[in-house]
Amino acid sequence: ERVLRTYGMWGCATVKTPLEPGTRLSKDDCPQHVDPILHRRYRGIVGHLSFLVACTRADLAFAYAELSKFVQYPGVKHLRAAERVLQYVMGTYERGITYTRLDDDRRGVLAGWVDSDYAADPDTRRSVTGYVMALSGGPVSWKARRQ
């Protein structure tokens, strides 16, 4: 709640996904000279998202990875994407990690999922890989990063 109130997003309209599907942010959207007010707001949002991703919000990992690439030279498009993530957080405010008691045959089983795209970064042509490892129905480790 504190993060949303800090950026004036408490009570904003919500969205169903952290980033617009199919959208890729690019260096082409970076201005030559960054507005200091926009820069401060963008860096603050990305910093707060870093904390959320590290602690309890695995669903924001990819969005954070995308936004963090442009912390030095964010443009208006980047700020809009960061604010969209906050709209998503507003809509999923009460979600968190939950662990459940599983059947005897699934108790203590570590499950993992991984996904990757091939050269999808428009600036570097690098791939993005993400994974989630879950135990007792809740994630215990997650990451999204460029290769």
Secondary structure, 3 states (H helix, E strand, C coil): CHHHHHCCCCCCCCCCCCCCCCCCCCHHHCCCCCCHHHHHHHHHHHHHHHHHHHHCCHHHHHHHHHHHCCCCCCCHHHHHHHHHHHHHHHHCCCCCCCCCCCCCCCCCCEEEEEEECCCCCCCCCCCEEEEEEEECCEEEEEEEEEC
